[in-house]
């Protein structure tokens, strides 16, 4: 703030005056996930939804598990109405068929 002692009003062309108006942006540093990873996860989620699969979340591990569960089930996995994807096994599928789920 010492600069304002020299220029109480901003002076055009003064680097110090211009520097005082800059605002810092942390960008990706404020998030726990980078833009590249974020975009990849959303793209994978969109692809899963296009196949009729409803993962438990947009996080990549959940998307992968939903794909694996779909393969075991032989139909698209639906995280809203079915058990968690990581709990879907061949035995679980047999039980689901017995109860009509």
DOVEXTI-872238 format. One record per residue: x, y, z of N, C-alpha, C, O in turn. Coordinates in Angstrom, 3 decimals. Layout:
N
{n_xx=X n_yy=Y n_zz=Z ca_xx=X ca_yy=Y ca_zz=Z c_xx=X c_yy=Y c_zz=Z o_xx=X o_yy=Y o_zz=Z};
...
//
This chain:
101
{n_xx=0.812 n_yy=-1.195 n_zz=0.000 ca_xx=0.000 ca_yy=0.000 ca_zz=0.000 c_xx=0.864 c_yy=1.271 c_zz=0.000 o_xx=0.332 o_yy=2.370 o_zz=-0.156};
{n_xx=2.157 n_yy=1.140 n_zz=0.168 ca_xx=3.039 ca_yy=2.303 ca_zz=0.140 c_xx=2.923 c_yy=3.057 c_zz=-1.176 o_xx=3.136 o_yy=4.268 o_zz=-1.238};
{n_xx=2.583 n_yy=2.320 n_zz=-2.224 ca_xx=2.493 ca_yy=2.936 ca_zz=-3.545 c_xx=1.469 c_yy=4.073 c_zz=-3.550 o_xx=1.669 o_yy=5.081 o_zz=-4.229};
{n_xx=0.385 n_yy=3.921 n_zz=-2.805 ca_xx=-0.661 ca_yy=4.949 ca_zz=-2.783 c_xx=-0.161 c_yy=6.260 c_zz=-2.168 o_xx=-0.750 o_yy=7.317 o_zz=-2.396};
{n_xx=0.922 n_yy=6.193 n_zz=-1.390 ca_xx=1.502 ca_yy=7.428 ca_zz=-0.862 c_xx=2.087 c_yy=8.266 c_zz=-2.002 o_xx=2.073 o_yy=9.496 o_zz=-1.946};
{n_xx=2.599 n_yy=7.593 n_zz=-3.032 ca_xx=3.169 ca_yy=8.297 ca_zz=-4.184 c_xx=2.085 c_yy=8.718 c_zz=-5.168 o_xx=2.156 o_yy=9.795 o_zz=-5.760};
{n_xx=1.065 n_yy=7.847 n_zz=-5.342 ca_xx=-0.042 ca_yy=8.137 ca_zz=-6.259 c_xx=-1.359 c_yy=7.923 c_zz=-5.511 o_xx=-1.876 o_yy=6.806 o_zz=-5.506};
{n_xx=-1.909 n_yy=8.947 n_zz=-4.886 ca_xx=-3.197 ca_yy=8.760 ca_zz=-4.195 c_xx=-4.311 c_yy=8.347 c_zz=-5.163 o_xx=-5.252 o_yy=7.663 o_zz=-4.762};
{n_xx=-4.215 n_yy=8.746 n_zz=-6.399 ca_xx=-5.159 ca_yy=8.353 ca_zz=-7.448 c_xx=-4.375 c_yy=7.529 c_zz=-8.467 o_xx=-3.212 o_yy=7.831 o_zz=-8.735};
{n_xx=-4.999 n_yy=6.482 n_zz=-9.044 ca_xx=-4.280 ca_yy=5.683 ca_zz=-10.049 c_xx=-3.792 c_yy=6.544 c_zz=-11.216 o_xx=-4.521 o_yy=7.395 o_zz=-11.725};
{n_xx=-2.544 n_yy=6.306 n_zz=-11.629 ca_xx=-1.934 ca_yy=7.034 ca_zz=-12.734 c_xx=-1.828 c_yy=6.089 c_zz=-13.926 o_xx=-1.273 o_yy=4.995 o_zz=-13.820};
{n_xx=-2.366 n_yy=6.526 n_zz=-15.058 ca_xx=-2.329 ca_yy=5.703 ca_zz=-16.255 c_xx=-0.886 c_yy=5.507 c_zz=-16.694 o_xx=-0.097 o_yy=6.450 o_zz=-16.738};
{n_xx=-0.552 n_yy=4.232 n_zz=-17.026 ca_xx=0.801 ca_yy=3.926 ca_zz=-17.471 c_xx=1.725 c_yy=3.534 c_zz=-16.331 o_xx=2.855 o_yy=3.118 o_zz=-16.583};
{n_xx=1.280 n_yy=3.655 n_zz=-15.077 ca_xx=2.120 ca_yy=3.296 ca_zz=-13.930 c_xx=1.942 c_yy=1.801 c_zz=-13.629 o_xx=0.834 o_yy=1.348 o_zz=-13.343};
{n_xx=3.034 n_yy=1.047 n_zz=-13.697 ca_xx=2.959 ca_yy=-0.387 ca_zz=-13.456 c_xx=2.499 c_yy=-0.688 c_zz=-12.033 o_xx=1.709 o_yy=-1.608 o_zz=-11.823};
{n_xx=2.975 n_yy=0.063 n_zz=-11.070 ca_xx=2.581 ca_yy=-0.143 ca_zz=-9.670 c_xx=1.088 c_yy=0.022 c_zz=-9.471 o_xx=0.462 o_yy=-0.764 o_zz=-8.760};
{n_xx=0.503 n_yy=1.054 n_zz=-10.104 ca_xx=-0.941 ca_yy=1.276 ca_zz=-10.003 c_xx=-1.707 c_yy=0.115 c_zz=-10.640 o_xx=-2.732 o_yy=-0.329 o_zz=-10.121};
{n_xx=-1.192 n_yy=-0.364 n_zz=-11.769 ca_xx=-1.856 ca_yy=-1.471 ca_zz=-12.456 c_xx=-1.752 c_yy=-2.754 c_zz=-11.626 o_xx=-2.718 o_yy=-3.508 o_zz=-11.520};
{n_xx=-0.576 n_yy=-2.996 n_zz=-11.040 ca_xx=-0.366 ca_yy=-4.211 ca_zz=-10.253 c_xx=-1.296 c_yy=-4.254 c_zz=-9.042 o_xx=-1.709 o_yy=-5.337 o_zz=-8.629};
{n_xx=-1.627 n_yy=-3.120 n_zz=-8.474 ca_xx=-2.511 ca_yy=-3.080 ca_zz=-7.309 c_xx=-3.946 c_yy=-3.465 c_zz=-7.655 o_xx=-4.726 o_yy=-3.797 o_zz=-6.762};
{n_xx=-4.305 n_yy=-3.427 n_zz=-8.935 ca_xx=-5.672 ca_yy=-3.766 ca_zz=-9.326 c_xx=-5.822 c_yy=-5.247 c_zz=-9.706 o_xx=-6.933 o_yy=-5.718 o_zz=-9.947};
{n_xx=-4.699 n_yy=-5.978 n_zz=-9.757 ca_xx=-4.761 ca_yy=-7.388 ca_zz=-10.134 c_xx=-5.396 c_yy=-8.214 c_zz=-9.021 o_xx=-5.182 o_yy=-7.959 o_zz=-7.836};
{n_xx=-6.183 n_yy=-9.210 n_zz=-9.429 ca_xx=-6.780 ca_yy=-10.144 ca_zz=-8.480 c_xx=-6.231 c_yy=-11.529 c_zz=-8.771 o_xx=-6.143 o_yy=-11.932 o_zz=-9.931};
{n_xx=-5.871 n_yy=-12.243 n_zz=-7.752 ca_xx=-5.307 ca_yy=-13.571 ca_zz=-7.918 c_xx=-6.425 c_yy=-14.610 c_zz=-7.979 o_xx=-7.435 o_yy=-14.495 o_zz=-7.283};
{n_xx=-6.229 n_yy=-15.623 n_zz=-8.820 ca_xx=-7.184 ca_yy=-16.706 ca_zz=-8.968 c_xx=-6.429 c_yy=-18.012 c_zz=-8.788 o_xx=-5.442 o_yy=-18.255 o_zz=-9.483};
{n_xx=-6.871 n_yy=-18.843 n_zz=-7.881 ca_xx=-6.181 ca_yy=-20.099 ca_zz=-7.607 c_xx=-6.455 c_yy=-21.151 c_zz=-8.681 o_xx=-5.744 o_yy=-22.153 o_zz=-8.748};
{n_xx=-7.458 n_yy=-20.947 n_zz=-9.512 ca_xx=-7.760 ca_yy=-21.897 ca_zz=-10.585 c_xx=-8.072 c_yy=-23.284 c_zz=-10.056 o_xx=-8.895 o_yy=-23.436 o_zz=-9.153};
{n_xx=-7.414 n_yy=-24.305 n_zz=-10.617 ca_xx=-7.649 ca_yy=-25.688 ca_zz=-10.203 c_xx=-7.158 c_yy=-25.974 c_zz=-8.787 o_xx=-7.543 o_yy=-26.984 o_zz=-8.198};
{n_xx=-6.326 n_yy=-25.115 n_zz=-8.238 ca_xx=-5.773 ca_yy=-25.368 ca_zz=-6.914 c_xx=-6.852 c_yy=-25.405 c_zz=-5.838 o_xx=-6.644 o_yy=-25.999 o_zz=-4.780};
{n_xx=-7.992 n_yy=-24.786 n_zz=-6.089 ca_xx=-9.052 ca_yy=-24.778 ca_zz=-5.075 c_xx=-9.925 c_yy=-26.015 c_zz=-5.151 o_xx=-10.724 o_yy=-26.259 o_zz=-4.247};
{n_xx=-9.790 n_yy=-26.800 n_zz=-6.205 ca_xx=-10.570 ca_yy=-28.030 ca_zz=-6.344 c_xx=-9.687 c_yy=-29.225 c_zz=-6.062 o_xx=-8.464 o_yy=-29.140 o_zz=-6.180};
{n_xx=-10.290 n_yy=-30.325 n_zz=-5.694 ca_xx=-9.515 ca_yy=-31.534 ca_zz=-5.442 c_xx=-9.351 c_yy=-32.382 c_zz=-6.707 o_xx=-8.832 o_yy=-33.496 o_zz=-6.648};
{n_xx=-9.792 n_yy=-31.854 n_zz=-7.842 ca_xx=-9.711 ca_yy=-32.589 ca_zz=-9.106 c_xx=-9.362 c_yy=-31.610 c_zz=-10.235 o_xx=-9.878 o_yy=-30.494 o_zz=-10.283};
{n_xx=-8.486 n_yy=-32.044 n_zz=-11.135 ca_xx=-8.072 ca_yy=-31.157 ca_zz=-12.231 c_xx=-9.152 c_yy=-31.101 c_zz=-13.313 o_xx=-10.025 o_yy=-31.966 o_zz=-13.383};
{n_xx=-9.077 n_yy=-30.078 n_zz=-14.144 ca_xx=-10.050 ca_yy=-29.936 ca_zz=-15.238 c_xx=-10.011 c_yy=-31.138 c_zz=-16.172 o_xx=-11.050 o_yy=-31.609 o_zz=-16.633};
{n_xx=-8.800 n_yy=-31.632 n_zz=-16.449 ca_xx=-8.657 ca_yy=-32.759 ca_zz=-17.360 c_xx=-9.362 c_yy=-34.006 c_zz=-16.793 o_xx=-10.085 o_yy=-34.700 o_zz=-17.507};
{n_xx=-9.139 n_yy=-34.271 n_zz=-15.513 ca_xx=-9.766 ca_yy=-35.432 ca_zz=-14.880 c_xx=-11.279 c_yy=-35.227 c_zz=-14.784 o_xx=-12.052 o_yy=-36.152 o_zz=-15.036};
{n_xx=-11.691 n_yy=-34.030 n_zz=-14.424 ca_xx=-13.110 ca_yy=-33.686 ca_zz=-14.309 c_xx=-13.835 c_yy=-33.932 c_zz=-15.637 o_xx=-14.901 o_yy=-34.546 o_zz=-15.670};
{n_xx=-13.247 n_yy=-33.450 n_zz=-16.715 ca_xx=-13.830 ca_yy=-33.606 ca_zz=-18.047 c_xx=-13.897 c_yy=-35.081 c_zz=-18.444 o_xx=-14.891 o_yy=-35.532 o_zz=-19.013};
{n_xx=-12.834 n_yy=-35.827 n_zz=-18.138 ca_xx=-12.804 ca_yy=-37.254 ca_zz=-18.484 c_xx=-13.893 c_yy=-38.012 c_zz=-17.732 o_xx=-14.560 o_yy=-38.872 o_zz=-18.307};
{n_xx=-14.077 n_yy=-37.696 n_zz=-16.437 ca_xx=-15.106 ca_yy=-38.375 ca_zz=-15.656 c_xx=-16.502 c_yy=-38.055 c_zz=-16.171 o_xx=-17.350 o_yy=-38.941 o_zz=-16.270};
{n_xx=-16.738 n_yy=-36.800 n_zz=-16.496 ca_xx=-18.056 ca_yy=-36.430 ca_zz=-17.004 c_xx=-18.326 c_yy=-37.071 c_zz=-18.367 o_xx=-19.456 o_yy=-37.465 o_zz=-18.653};
{n_xx=-17.296 n_yy=-37.176 n_zz=-19.204 ca_xx=-17.455 ca_yy=-37.819 ca_zz=-20.507 c_xx=-17.775 c_yy=-39.307 c_zz=-20.312 o_xx=-18.643 o_yy=-39.851 o_zz=-20.994};
{n_xx=-17.070 n_yy=-39.962 n_zz=-19.379 ca_xx=-17.318 ca_yy=-41.383 ca_zz=-19.120 c_xx=-18.726 c_yy=-41.586 c_zz=-18.562 o_xx=-19.401 o_yy=-42.554 o_zz=-18.912};
{n_xx=-19.164 n_yy=-40.680 n_zz=-17.702 ca_xx=-20.523 ca_yy=-40.767 ca_zz=-17.141 c_xx=-21.560 c_yy=-40.603 c_zz=-18.254 o_xx=-22.543 o_yy=-41.342 o_zz=-18.313};
{n_xx=-21.329 n_yy=-39.636 n_zz=-19.127 ca_xx=-22.252 ca_yy=-39.402 ca_zz=-20.244 c_xx=-22.326 c_yy=-40.626 c_zz=-21.150 o_xx=-23.410 o_yy=-41.007 o_zz=-21.592};
{n_xx=-21.178 n_yy=-41.246 n_zz=-21.428 ca_xx=-21.151 ca_yy=-42.452 ca_zz=-22.259 c_xx=-21.920 c_yy=-43.590 c_zz=-21.589 o_xx=-22.655 o_yy=-44.324 o_zz=-22.249};
{n_xx=-21.745 n_yy=-43.732 n_zz=-20.276 ca_xx=-22.463 ca_yy=-44.780 ca_zz=-19.545 c_xx=-23.967 c_yy=-44.544 c_zz=-19.623 o_xx=-24.732 o_yy=-45.480 o_zz=-19.856};
{n_xx=-24.390 n_yy=-43.312 n_zz=-19.433 ca_xx=-25.815 ca_yy=-42.981 ca_zz=-19.499 c_xx=-26.366 c_yy=-43.246 c_zz=-20.895 o_xx=-27.512 o_yy=-43.674 o_zz=-21.039};
{n_xx=-25.564 n_yy=-42.996 n_zz=-21.919 ca_xx=-25.996 ca_yy=-43.248 ca_zz=-23.293 c_xx=-26.222 c_yy=-44.739 c_zz=-23.537 o_xx=-27.004 o_yy=-45.118 o_zz=-24.409};
{n_xx=-25.532 n_yy=-45.587 n_zz=-22.760 ca_xx=-25.693 ca_yy=-47.037 ca_zz=-22.868 c_xx=-26.812 c_yy=-47.548 c_zz=-21.958 o_xx=-27.080 o_yy=-48.748 o_zz=-21.915};
{n_xx=-27.459 n_yy=-46.644 n_zz=-21.236 ca_xx=-28.538 ca_yy=-47.030 ca_zz=-20.332 c_xx=-28.072 c_yy=-47.369 c_zz=-18.933 o_xx=-28.869 o_yy=-47.802 o_zz=-18.101};
{n_xx=-26.797 n_yy=-47.180 n_zz=-18.665 ca_xx=-26.220 ca_yy=-47.482 ca_zz=-17.352 c_xx=-26.358 c_yy=-46.258 c_zz=-16.450 o_xx=-26.086 o_yy=-45.134 o_zz=-16.871};
{n_xx=-26.786 n_yy=-46.486 n_zz=-15.196 ca_xx=-26.895 ca_yy=-45.407 ca_zz=-14.212 c_xx=-25.902 c_yy=-45.683 c_zz=-13.085 o_xx=-26.228 o_yy=-46.404 o_zz=-12.142};
{n_xx=-24.681 n_yy=-45.112 n_zz=-13.171 ca_xx=-23.700 ca_yy=-45.305 ca_zz=-12.095 c_xx=-24.178 c_yy=-44.657 c_zz=-10.792 o_xx=-25.091 o_yy=-43.831 o_zz=-10.793};
{n_xx=-23.539 n_yy=-45.051 n_zz=-9.674 ca_xx=-23.893 ca_yy=-44.487 ca_zz=-8.380 c_xx=-23.441 c_yy=-43.043 c_zz=-8.234 o_xx=-23.981 o_yy=-42.309 o_zz=-7.406};
{n_xx=-22.458 n_yy=-42.624 n_zz=-9.025 ca_xx=-21.986 ca_yy=-41.234 ca_zz=-9.000 c_xx=-21.244 c_yy=-40.956 c_zz=-10.301 o_xx=-21.148 o_yy=-41.819 o_zz=-11.173};
{n_xx=-20.725 n_yy=-39.747 n_zz=-10.419 ca_xx=-19.954 ca_yy=-39.388 ca_zz=-11.613 c_xx=-18.467 c_yy=-39.684 c_zz=-11.437 o_xx=-17.672 o_yy=-39.374 o_zz=-12.325};
{n_xx=-18.080 n_yy=-40.276 n_zz=-10.313 ca_xx=-16.670 ca_yy=-40.603 ca_zz=-10.072 c_xx=-16.262 c_yy=-41.834 c_zz=-10.882 o_xx=-17.026 o_yy=-42.792 o_zz=-10.996};
{n_xx=-15.072 n_yy=-41.801 n_zz=-11.433 ca_xx=-14.604 ca_yy=-42.849 ca_zz=-12.328 c_xx=-14.686 c_yy=-44.256 c_zz=-11.731 o_xx=-15.109 o_yy=-45.170 o_zz=-12.439};
{n_xx=-14.305 n_yy=-44.483 n_zz=-10.465 ca_xx=-14.434 ca_yy=-45.841 ca_zz=-9.926 c_xx=-15.884 c_yy=-46.345 c_zz=-9.946 o_xx=-16.122 o_yy=-47.518 o_zz=-10.231};
{n_xx=-16.836 n_yy=-45.487 n_zz=-9.652 ca_xx=-18.246 ca_yy=-45.884 ca_zz=-9.683 c_xx=-18.717 c_yy=-46.167 c_zz=-11.104 o_xx=-19.540 o_yy=-47.055 o_zz=-11.322};
{n_xx=-18.203 n_yy=-45.422 n_zz=-12.061 ca_xx=-18.567 ca_yy=-45.640 ca_zz=-13.459 c_xx=-18.027 c_yy=-46.991 c_zz=-13.927 o_xx=-18.727 o_yy=-47.748 o_zz=-14.600};
{n_xx=-16.779 n_yy=-47.285 n_zz=-13.565 ca_xx=-16.180 ca_yy=-48.574 ca_zz=-13.935 c_xx=-16.953 c_yy=-49.728 c_zz=-13.305 o_xx=-17.252 o_yy=-50.723 o_zz=-13.965};
{n_xx=-17.276 n_yy=-49.581 n_zz=-12.008 ca_xx=-18.031 ca_yy=-50.633 ca_zz=-11.325 c_xx=-19.400 c_yy=-50.841 c_zz=-11.967 o_xx=-19.872 o_yy=-51.973 o_zz=-12.068};
{n_xx=-20.038 n_yy=-49.758 n_zz=-12.399 ca_xx=-21.347 ca_yy=-49.873 ca_zz=-13.052 c_xx=-21.230 c_yy=-50.635 c_zz=-14.368 o_xx=-22.115 o_yy=-51.422 o_zz=-14.704};
{n_xx=-20.152 n_yy=-50.412 n_zz=-15.117 ca_xx=-19.924 ca_yy=-51.157 ca_zz=-16.363 c_xx=-19.715 c_yy=-52.642 c_zz=-16.055 o_xx=-20.264 o_yy=-53.513 o_zz=-16.731};
{n_xx=-18.907 n_yy=-52.915 n_zz=-15.019 ca_xx=-18.657 ca_yy=-54.309 ca_zz=-14.637 c_xx=-19.953 c_yy=-54.977 c_zz=-14.183 o_xx=-20.220 o_yy=-56.123 o_zz=-14.545};
{n_xx=-20.748 n_yy=-54.274 n_zz=-13.402 ca_xx=-22.025 ca_yy=-54.825 ca_zz=-12.941 c_xx=-22.951 c_yy=-55.095 c_zz=-14.121 o_xx=-23.671 o_yy=-56.093 o_zz=-14.128};
{n_xx=-22.936 n_yy=-54.224 n_zz=-15.106 ca_xx=-23.766 ca_yy=-54.421 ca_zz=-16.296 c_xx=-23.372 c_yy=-55.692 c_zz=-17.037 o_xx=-24.227 o_yy=-56.434 o_zz=-17.521};
{n_xx=-22.067 n_yy=-55.932 n_zz=-17.119 ca_xx=-21.594 ca_yy=-57.150 ca_zz=-17.784 c_xx=-22.065 c_yy=-58.392 c_zz=-17.028 o_xx=-22.507 o_yy=-59.363 o_zz=-17.642};
{n_xx=-21.973 n_yy=-58.363 n_zz=-15.700 ca_xx=-22.401 ca_yy=-59.502 ca_zz=-14.889 c_xx=-23.912 c_yy=-59.696 c_zz=-14.993 o_xx=-24.399 o_yy=-60.821 o_zz=-15.101};
{n_xx=-24.649 n_yy=-58.580 n_zz=-14.960 ca_xx=-26.104 ca_yy=-58.646 ca_zz=-15.028 c_xx=-26.622 c_yy=-59.063 c_zz=-16.402 o_xx=-27.664 o_yy=-59.708 o_zz=-16.516};
{n_xx=-25.889 n_yy=-58.691 n_zz=-17.427 ca_xx=-26.345 ca_yy=-58.938 ca_zz=-18.784 c_xx=-27.352 c_yy=-57.897 c_zz=-19.244 o_xx=-28.038 o_yy=-58.089 o_zz=-20.248};
{n_xx=-27.440 n_yy=-56.806 n_zz=-18.516 ca_xx=-28.323 ca_yy=-55.671 ca_zz=-18.844 c_xx=-27.738 c_yy=-54.427 c_zz=-18.174 o_xx=-26.864 o_yy=-54.545 o_zz=-17.315};
{n_xx=-28.207 n_yy=-53.243 n_zz=-18.554 ca_xx=-27.657 ca_yy=-52.024 ca_zz=-17.959 c_xx=-27.908 c_yy=-51.956 c_zz=-16.451 o_xx=-29.007 o_yy=-52.236 o_zz=-15.973};
{n_xx=-26.878 n_yy=-51.583 n_zz=-15.730 ca_xx=-26.959 ca_yy=-51.415 ca_zz=-14.281 c_xx=-27.667 c_yy=-50.106 c_zz=-13.947 o_xx=-27.446 o_yy=-49.092 o_zz=-14.610};
{n_xx=-28.518 n_yy=-50.126 n_zz=-12.917 ca_xx=-29.206 ca_yy=-48.915 ca_zz=-12.469 c_xx=-28.916 c_yy=-48.703 c_zz=-10.988 o_xx=-29.455 o_yy=-49.407 o_zz=-10.133};
{n_xx=-28.067 n_yy=-47.735 n_zz=-10.695 ca_xx=-27.668 ca_yy=-47.450 ca_zz=-9.320 c_xx=-28.797 c_yy=-46.931 c_zz=-8.442 o_xx=-28.679 o_yy=-46.937 o_zz=-7.217};
{n_xx=-29.893 n_yy=-46.482 n_zz=-9.055 ca_xx=-31.021 ca_yy=-45.961 ca_zz=-8.276 c_xx=-31.883 c_yy=-47.082 c_zz=-7.696 o_xx=-32.468 o_yy=-46.922 o_zz=-6.625};
{n_xx=-31.963 n_yy=-48.207 n_zz=-8.393 ca_xx=-32.880 ca_yy=-49.266 ca_zz=-7.970 c_xx=-32.191 c_yy=-50.582 c_zz=-7.620 o_xx=-32.839 o_yy=-51.499 o_zz=-7.117};
{n_xx=-30.900 n_yy=-50.688 n_zz=-7.876 ca_xx=-30.176 ca_yy=-51.932 ca_zz=-7.628 c_xx=-29.182 c_yy=-51.749 c_zz=-6.495 o_xx=-28.875 o_yy=-50.622 o_zz=-6.108};
{n_xx=-28.671 n_yy=-52.872 n_zz=-5.957 ca_xx=-27.624 ca_yy=-52.762 ca_zz=-4.922 c_xx=-26.402 c_yy=-52.028 c_zz=-5.479 o_xx=-26.255 o_yy=-51.880 o_zz=-6.692};
{n_xx=-25.543 n_yy=-51.579 n_zz=-4.592 ca_xx=-24.311 ca_yy=-50.903 ca_zz=-5.024 c_xx=-23.570 c_yy=-51.771 c_zz=-6.025 o_xx=-23.522 o_yy=-52.993 o_zz=-5.880};
{n_xx=-23.001 n_yy=-51.150 n_zz=-7.027 ca_xx=-22.366 ca_yy=-51.871 ca_zz=-8.134 c_xx=-21.265 c_yy=-52.810 c_zz=-7.661 o_xx=-21.104 o_yy=-53.891 o_zz=-8.228};
{n_xx=-20.504 n_yy=-52.429 n_zz=-6.641 ca_xx=-19.410 ca_yy=-53.298 ca_zz=-6.193 c_xx=-19.928 c_yy=-54.560 c_zz=-5.501 o_xx=-19.161 o_yy=-55.497 o_zz=-5.276};
{n_xx=-21.223 n_yy=-54.595 n_zz=-5.162 ca_xx=-21.808 ca_yy=-55.775 ca_zz=-4.524 c_xx=-22.471 c_yy=-56.721 c_zz=-5.529 o_xx=-22.963 o_yy=-57.784 o_zz=-5.151};
{n_xx=-22.484 n_yy=-56.340 n_zz=-6.792 ca_xx=-23.092 ca_yy=-57.178 ca_zz=-7.825 c_xx=-22.105 c_yy=-58.283 c_zz=-8.203 o_xx=-21.030 o_yy=-58.021 o_zz=-8.743};
{n_xx=-22.490 n_yy=-59.508 n_zz=-7.910 ca_xx=-21.703 ca_yy=-60.679 ca_zz=-8.278 c_xx=-22.651 c_yy=-61.659 c_zz=-8.964 o_xx=-23.854 o_yy=-61.413 o_zz=-9.058};
{n_xx=-22.097 n_yy=-62.768 n_zz=-9.440 ca_xx=-22.953 ca_yy=-63.770 ca_zz=-10.081 c_xx=-23.983 c_yy=-64.303 c_zz=-9.093 o_xx=-25.121 o_yy=-64.584 o_zz=-9.467};
{n_xx=-23.586 n_yy=-64.443 n_zz=-7.839 ca_xx=-24.511 ca_yy=-64.935 ca_zz=-6.823 c_xx=-25.614 c_yy=-63.903 c_zz=-6.572 o_xx=-26.782 o_yy=-64.259 o_zz=-6.417};
{n_xx=-25.237 n_yy=-62.628 n_zz=-6.533 ca_xx=-26.225 ca_yy=-61.561 ca_zz=-6.344 c_xx=-27.229 c_yy=-61.560 c_zz=-7.488 o_xx=-28.424 o_yy=-61.357 o_zz=-7.274};
{n_xx=-26.741 n_yy=-61.787 n_zz=-8.695 ca_xx=-27.612 ca_yy=-61.808 ca_zz=-9.878 c_xx=-28.612 c_yy=-62.959 c_zz=-9.775 o_xx=-29.784 o_yy=-62.803 o_zz=-10.120};
{n_xx=-28.152 n_yy=-64.099 n_zz=-9.306 ca_xx=-29.056 ca_yy=-65.243 ca_zz=-9.123 c_xx=-30.179 c_yy=-64.896 c_zz=-8.145 o_xx=-31.344 o_yy=-65.206 o_zz=-8.396};
{n_xx=-29.830 n_yy=-64.257 n_zz=-7.038 ca_xx=-30.817 ca_yy=-63.867 ca_zz=-6.039 c_xx=-31.773 c_yy=-62.837 c_zz=-6.618 o_xx=-32.980 o_yy=-62.913 o_zz=-6.388};
{n_xx=-31.243 n_yy=-61.867 n_zz=-7.375 ca_xx=-32.076 ca_yy=-60.839 ca_zz=-7.990 c_xx=-33.077 c_yy=-61.474 c_zz=-8.952 o_xx=-34.229 o_yy=-61.047 o_zz=-9.015};
{n_xx=-32.647 n_yy=-62.491 n_zz=-9.700 ca_xx=-33.554 ca_yy=-63.174 ca_zz=-10.633 c_xx=-34.650 c_yy=-63.910 c_zz=-9.870 o_xx=-35.805 o_yy=-63.930 o_zz=-10.294};
{n_xx=-34.278 n_yy=-64.514 n_zz=-8.740 ca_xx=-35.263 ca_yy=-65.248 ca_zz=-7.928 c_xx=-36.356 c_yy=-64.326 c_zz=-7.386 o_xx=-37.528 o_yy=-64.698 o_zz=-7.341};
{n_xx=-35.957 n_yy=-63.119 n_zz=-6.977 ca_xx=-36.943 ca_yy=-62.206 ca_zz=-6.395 c_xx=-37.584 c_yy=-61.310 c_zz=-7.446 o_xx=-38.469 o_yy=-60.512 o_zz=-7.139};
{n_xx=-37.129 n_yy=-61.449 n_zz=-8.694 ca_xx=-37.745 ca_yy=-60.684 ca_zz=-9.780 c_xx=-37.253 c_yy=-59.253 c_zz=-9.915 o_xx=-37.957 o_yy=-58.396 o_zz=-10.449};
{n_xx=-36.077 n_yy=-59.002 n_zz=-9.443 ca_xx=-35.527 ca_yy=-57.635 ca_zz=-9.534 c_xx=-34.710 c_yy=-57.444 c_zz=-10.780 o_xx=-34.180 o_yy=-56.358 o_zz=-11.010};
//
